[in-house]
């Protein structure tokens, strides 16, 4: 859902003031020094970085902050990190997790940080990835993947409980920031301290500018040993703390965790074999190499992108509803992440045809118009994500007569999927960490051996082939044939400036042709081109846009392409550890009795095996974030989505739902 931006003003000295709270973010020229003293020095950050990297070359260090504000603490921390890298020091990978209920406008953030010349060079890359005011986690990457910022937008009382906590804890050091307790009582609640304990590793440290008795008592009550020390400059005291008794946090974690959705992956994985050759495989390979992991990519075809990722062009946009349900949140979060991801890989030299020309969701009949009007009336999505337009505005954007209202996704457009797959795999190969094996796959014997390895994992990104692989357990794949046409432009359609979506999609002309699609034929895996289906495609477009003469004048195309998409019954991807279905059926046979969750064992999975499939026709939108989620799970890193969303994508979710309903999953699956 959309959030309100912070309303701030600036004093003559440059000090930014939060108008709503009547408090300052920092005091002009002293802000960076205060960050150094309060958070970096009192948490012993630099010393711990150096020690961590010396003892473990694969180490990860996680800092969590309770108020992003102007980003000063983040930028100052990154400044020191990059300085040490430039001096030749080995450092752990840095994860910086921060929350913010009222994000600043990017111009206000620039003005606030501009008083520190040494931080200005960090703003350019950050600004290009700065998120819109949309609730949820926004993952931002810097320093070739060495630094990750997870900016969680929303109320901290909602966001912190959604952070997934690994068995050994998540956070090494806390920056307990935010406006003073007297100015911002909504944040400084007992639940905040519970979450600090739940998410902390044993002996995690904490520092905060305040020495309020409320804060001291709150920390001591959840297992922290609290100390007071000299505050910064004119402030008399501040507080530091160490989690000396993690038992309170462990009990809080037990209350929140559902054992059948928890995963205890091996964080020491050094090599990953990926089976597949489409966009899911390419995104996963690239992101793993960004984390320094060796990758073998096995594609059973003679070249990459021969399946559903092989269509010439595809529309790039989110599928949203009038309510911010889990599915809509997944699509919204995936879309904004994917746009950042594609811009970033393009900046790194990835060459793939694309055009951020926007996507017009046409209100082509009364029912669709009513649905779109309801979405607009609910006012839950930022205008930067999706915006209502009149017929006149739609026509101006399209550069063609389009006498329908609609919803416009300005950050959308079209992409060439096969070129994108090739480009991502090339970036992965350029890292010297990825080897591509064409016309090859793993034998059952090799898979069995890898399942027993302690440092080697397998990821199945096998799309429609997933249903045919003996190595995969029974999961509810839904196969759908789709045919896309290649269409020569007319004098009129040549003028189209944006992607049009109604029942199908129609792209602007590129290299002398339009892409027009697509059919949906369930449970049909034949990929031969069908002239009859071309007629279906054309009729669908002309019937949807009867008031557009330029569409009615189009004649049948002469060529096209069909592929099989892999989807699921709830139209959400399958992302995560590969379930041992038979064992889980035994372990969770009594879920329908609604017994306390702690009575059930953790989920039993096929060792060292993961799956990413079921993207359906939304792979361009969802693949980057789904791959990021899978890589984070596999390597036991902070997740880029809420626990609720991770659960909704878990490959064993259908088995769990059947258990709660007292259905026999295997019987239902084999007879469906």
N, C-alpha and C positions, 0 to 999 in steps of 0.2 A: 504494500500500500504506500501511497505517497506521504511524505512528511513535510512539515513546515521548515523553511530555512531559518537559521538564527538571524535575529534582528540585532545588529551591532552598530556601535558608533565608535569613533576614534577621537581620543583626546589629542590636543595639539602636540604632545610629546610622542604620539604614535601608539599609546596604550589602547588596545581594543577592549571595549566594554560590552558585556551582554546586557542589552536593554531590559530583557525580561527578568533577569536575576539581579540586576543592579550590582554586578560584581565584574571584576576585570579578569581577562584571560591570562594576562601577564603584565608586568610593569616594563614597558618600552625596552630600553637598552639592557635591562637586567634579566629579562626573561630567559635567555639562553644560559646565562650563568646559574640561574636558579634551577633550571632543569639539570644542569651538570651536578650541582651540589645535592639537590634533594633526591633525585631519582637515579642518576648514573653512579655517583660516588657512594651514596648510602646503600645501594644495592650491589656495589662492587662489580658493576657490569663488565668493565674492561678486563679486570683481573680474571674474572670467571670465564670470559670468552677465550682468553689466551690459555688458561688451564684446560678448558674443555677440549679445545682443538688438539692440544698436545697429547691428551689421553685417548682421544677417539677421533679419527679423521672423518668419520661419518656423523659427527655430533650435530645436534640441533639444539638451539637455545631459543626459548619462547618467552617473550615479554608480553604481559597483558596490561592494558591501561583502561581506566574507567571513565575517560572523557577525552575524545580526540580534539575537540575544540578547533584551534587554529592549526593543529598538527605540529606545534613547536616541539613537543617531546619526541615525536617520531622523527622529525627532520634532524634534530640535534643528535639523536641516537644513531641515525644513519650516517651523519657527518663523521662521527667518531669511528664507526665501523669501516667506512670507506678509507679513512685516513690510515687505519691499521692495515687494511689490505694493500694500500699503496706502498706501505713500508715493508711489505713482504711477509707479514704475519699470516699464519694459517688460522682461520677462524671457523667456528661452527656456522651452519646455515642459520639465518636469523628469521624467526617468525615474530611479527609484531601484531598482536590482536588488540583492537581498540573498539570502543563503543561510542555512539553519539546519537542523541535524540534530536538535536537541532543542528544539522550540518550547515556549515557556512556556505554562502555563495562563493564560487571560485575566485571572483574578483576581491571579495573581502579577505579571503585567505591569503591571496597574493599581497594585499596591502599590509596585512598583519606581519607576514614573514619578511617583507622587504626591508624592515629595520635591521635585519641581520644579513649583511652582504655575503657572508660565508655560506649561507643556506640558499641563496637565490639560484645557484646552478642546479640545485636538486629539484626545483619547481617544475622545470620544463617537462621532464618525463612523467612526473606525478600528475601534472595538470592534464596531460593527454589521457590519463586513465581515471581522473577524478569522477566519481559516480554521480548519477542523478539522485535526487532525494527520494529513494525507493527503499522501503524496509528490507532487511535481510543482510546477508554477508556479501561484501564486494571485495573480491580478491585482486590485489594489485601486485605485480611482480617487478622487481628491479635488480640491477647488477647481475644480469644473466641468470636469474633464478636464485641467486644467493640470498636475496632479501625478499620476504613476502609480507605484505601488509594485508591483513584481513580487517576491513573497516565494517563493523556491524552497525547498521543504522536502525535506530529504534530505541524504545525505552529499555534501559539496562535491566530492569526487573523482568522483561520478556526475553532479552537476548542471552544473558548469561546462563539461564537454565537450559538453553538450547545448544550450548557448547558440548560437544561429545568429549568425554574424559577417558583417555586410555587407562589401562590398569595401573600404570606407574605414575599417573597424574599428567597434567598438561603444562602447567605454567612454572617457569623457573623464577621469575621475578615480576612483581606487581608495581606498576606506577598507579598508586591510589590517588588519582587526580579528580578534578571536578570542582565545582563551586563549593564554597564553604558550607558545612552542615546547616548553619543558620539561614543561608541563602537558598539552599537546594535540598530541603528535607526529604523530598520524594526519592532521591537517590540513596540517602544514608539510612536505609531501612535494615532491620535485622536480617532479611533475606539476602541482602548484599553480602554480609559477612559469611553467611552460610555458603554462598556460592564461591567466595574467595577460598574457603577451606576445601570445598568439594573439588575445585579445579587445580589446586596447588599440588606440586610434587612434594614429597617429604623434604623438609628443610628449605622450602621455597622462601624467598625473602620478599619484603614489602616495604615501601617507603611512601610517606605522605607528608604534605606540607603542614597539615593540621595536627594539633596536639589535643583536640577536643576529647573530653572525658567520654562522650558518646562513642567516639571512634575507638578509643583504647579499650573500653569495656566490650564493645562489639567484637573486636579482634581476639581478646583474651577468652571470650566466651565460646569461640569455635576452635581453640587449640593453638593460637599464636602466642609466642612469648614476645611481649611488647617492651620497647625501650624508648625513652625520650632522649633527644640530643639537641644541640644548639640548632636553631632555625637559621634560615638564610637571611643574611644582612640584619635588617631591623626586626625580624621575627624572633621572638624569644625561644620558642621550642618547636620541634617537629617530632614525628614518630617514625620509628623503624620497627620491623617485626620479622620473626622467623616462625614458620610452621613447625613447631616442635612436637605437637601431638596431632597426627593426621587422622586419628580415630573418628573425630566428629565429621570430618569431610567424607570419610569412607561410608559412614552411616547415611549421610545425605545422598551419596551417590547410589547406594543400594535402593533408596526410596524411589529414585528417578529412573533407574535402569530397567529395561525390559530384556531379560537374558537372551531371548530368542532373536533379538536384533543387535546384540553386542558382538563385536568381533575382536579377537586378540591376535592380530597379524604379527608377522615376524618383521621387526623393524630393521633387521640386519640383512635384508635381501640385497644382493649385489648384482644379480643378473636376472633379466626377465625375458621369457620367450613369449612373443605375441603371435597368435594365429589370426590371420585376417589380412585384408588388403584395402579396406575402405577408410572412410573418414574417422571412424572410431579407432581403428588401428593406428592411423597416422597421428591423431591427436595424442594418443597414449604413448606412442614411441617418442614423439617430440618432448612431451612433458617429463617422461622418465629420464631422457638424456639431460634435460635441464637440471635434474636433481643428481646428476653424476652416475646414473645407473646404466650398466651395460645392457643392450637390447639386441635380441635376434628377432627379426620380423619375418615370419613365414607366410607367404602368399601362395596358395595352391594354383592360382592362375598364372598365365604367362606374363602378365603385367598388372600393375596396381589398378584399383578402381574399376574392376570389371563387373561388379555387382550393382547395387542400388546407388552407389557413389559415382557411377559412371555416366549419369545423365549430363548432357552438355551444360545446361544452366539450371540453377534452382533458386527459388525465392527464399529470402532470408528475413524472417519476421516472427514475432511471438504469437502464440495462440492464447488469447486472454478472455476471461469471462467477467461478468458484472460483479461477481464476488471473488474475493482474494482467497479462494480455496487452495489446497495443496498443489493441484495440477497447474493452476494459473501462476502460483508463486514459482513453481519450477520453471515454467516457460518464461516468465518475466526475468527471473534471475539468470537463466541460461542465456537469454538474448543479450542482456547488457554485458554479461561476462564475455560472450562470444564476440561481440563487437570490439571490445577492448583487446581480446586475444588476437583477432584477425588484423587489427591495426598494428599491434605490436610485432607480429611475425612479419608483416609487410615491411615494417620499419627495419627489420633485421635482414631484409633482402629476399624474402619469400616472394616469388613471382607467380601470381595466379590472377586470372581475369576476374574482376569484380567491379561493381559500381554501386556506391551508396546513394542511389537515386530515390530511395524511399519506396514504400509499398502502400498502395491504396486498397483498402478493404472496402469493396463497393457494396453499398446498401441497395442491392439489385431487386429486392421485392419488399412488400410490406412487412413480412415476418422478420426479415433480416434488419430492416430499418428500425423496427420496434426493439429488437434485441440490442442493436447498436445504441439506440436512444437510452435504453435502460443502463447500459454500460457507462455512457457519458453521465447520466443523472446520478449514479452511485458515487462518482468523483473519487475513485480509489486509486487510479493510476496517474502518475505524473504526465503532464502534457508533453514532456520531453520523450516519453515512451509512446504515447498514442493520443491522438487529438481528433476531435470531430471536425468535419469540413462540410460545407454546403456544396450543392451541385456546381455552383459557379467556381468555388475554390478548387473542387476536384478537377474541373475542366482546366483551370489554369495550371495546376500541378501536373496533370497528365499531358498537357499541351494538345489535347484532343477533346472534342465534345463528349462530355461524360455527364449526362443529365440525371445523376443520382447523388444523394448524399453519401457519406462514407466516413471511415476512420482512417487516418493517415499515420503511418509509422515512418517518421522522418529519418530515423537512423538505420532503417532497413534497406533492402536493395536486392541485388542478385549476385551470385557467385558461381564460378565454374567448379563443381565438385572434383572432377578428375584432376584439374590443374592444382587445386588446393591440396589434395592428397599427395600429389607428386612433390609439391613445394615443401610441405611439412616433413615428408620423409627425407627430402634432400637436406633440410636443416638438421634433422636428426643424424644423418650420415656425416654431415660436415663437422659434427662434434667429435667424430672419431669413436663414438660410443655405440653406434647402431650399424648392424649388418643386415642387409636385405637378402632374403632367400626366396627367389621366384620359382614357381612350379615345384615347390617343396612344402611338406608339412611334417609334423611330428608323428612318429609311429606310436601305437599303443604301448610298446615297450619303453620308448623314450619318455612318454608321458608318465608312466608308472615310476620310472627312475627319478624324474624331476619331482614328483609328488613326495618323494622321501628326502629331498634335498633340504638343507637348512638355510641356504642362501640363494636359491633359485626358484622363481615363481613362474607360473603360466597364466596368461591372460587370453581368454577367448573373446575375440571381437569378430565373430564369424557370421553375423547377420543371418540371412535366410538359411545358410548352411547349418546353423546351430541345431535345427531340428533333426538333422541327418547324422550328427556326430555321436558315436557310441560313448565317447569320453564324457559327454555332458549328461547330467541327470534329467529326468522328465520335468520340463518347465513349460508353462502354457504359451508357447509361441503361436502367433497368429500371422500367417503368411498372406500377403496381398500383392497381386500383380498390378503394376502401373505402367501405362504407356504414355510417352511424351512425344510430341510432334515437333519436327523442324519445319518452320514455315517461312517462305519467302515474303518479305515485306511488300505492302502496297505503297502507293504515294502517300496515303493517309497514315497507315500504321508506322511508317518510317519516322513520323513526328513524335511518337509516344516517348515520354520522358520518365516514366515510373513504372514499376511492376504493378499489374492489376490482379487482384484476387477476388474471386466470387466463389463459385463452386469449383473452379479450377484456377490456374494462374496463367498469365500472359506477360512475357518480358519485353522490354524495349529491344529493338533490333541490335544485334551484335554480329559483326563480321558477315553481314548480309542475310541474317535470318532471325526469326523470333523462336523462342521456346514456348510451346503451348501444351499444357497438361492439366490434369493427368487423370487417367481412369483408375478405378479401384475395383479389382476383381478378387474377391476373397477366396482363399484356399486354392489359388491357381499359381503354380510356380513355373509355368511355361513362359519363356522369355522371347519367343519368336514374334516378329512384328506382324500385326494384323490390320489389314485395310479396314475391316469392319469397325475396329476399335478407333481408328482414325476418324471415322464418321461419327462415332459416339463423342469423341473429344470435341470435334467441330460443332456438333449440334448442342452440346452442353454450353459452349461459350456463346453461341448465337442465341440460344434460348434464354441465357442469363442476362444478356445485354441487348434486348430487342429494340431499344431506342437509340442504338448506336449504328448508323448506316455503315460506318467504316468496318465494323465487325461483321455485318451481314454480307458485305461484299467479298469476304475472304473465301477462297476456294480450298478444296482439300489439299493437304500437303502430300508430298511424294515420298517422304522418308521420316523415320522416327526411331524410337528405341523403347524397348520394354525391359523391365527389371522386376525382381521380387523384393518387396520390403518385408522386414520382420518387425512385427508389433506385438502387443500384449493385450489381454482383455481390458485392462484399465487405461490403455494407451500411454503408459509410462514406461521408460526404459528399465532394463534389468541391470543393476550396477552393484557390484560387490563380490564378496566371497561366494564361492560355488557351494551350495548346500549339499550335504549328505542327506538326501531326501528320506531314505528309508530309516536312518537313525533318528532324524528329526521327527518323523511320524511316531516313533516309539516314545521319544523324550517328551513330546508335546501332545500326547494322545488325550490328555485330560484338560486341555485348555478351556473346554466348554464349561468346566466346573467353576471357573473364575477363582481359582485358588490364588493366594498371594504370589507375586512374581518371583520372589526370592526362593521359592520352593523348586523352581525349574532350573536345570543346568544350562550353562551357556550353549549356544548353538554349535552343533557338530558339523563341520564343513569338510569338503575334500581338501586335503592338505595342499597348501601352496598354490591354490587354483582360484582364479577370479574370472568374472564374466562381465562384459559390457556389450549389450545388444538390445534389440527391441526399440530402436530409435524411430521406426516407422518412416514417415515422410518428413520428419522434423530434424533430421540429422544435422543439417547445417546450423540449426539453432541450438540444439542440445549437446552435440558431441563434445565441444571443448570443455564445458563445465562437468559433464558426466565423466570425461576422462580425468579431469582434475580431481574429482571426488574419488575415483577408483585409485589413482596414484597415491592420494593422501591416505586412503584406507590401507593400501598395500604397504606403505612405508611407515605407518603409524605417525603421520603428521596431523596437525590441526585440520579439521574438515572445513571445506569452503561452503558448506550448507548447514542448516539447522539439523538437529537430531531428528526432528519430525520429518523433514524432507528425506534425509538418509534412510529412515525407516520405510518411507513410502516407496523408495526405489530398491529396497533390499530384494534380492532374487528369491528369498524364501517367503515373501509376504503372502503369496497365494496359499501356500501350505499352512501358514499360521492362521489365515482367515478361515480356511476350511476346518482347522482344529477347533477354533472358537465356535464355529457353527455345527460342530460334530459331524463333519462330512469326511468321507474317505478320499483324501487327495489323490492317491495313486489310482484308485478305482475310477474316480471322476475324470482324471486326466486320460487314462487309457481308453475310456469309452466316449470321450468328447470328439 
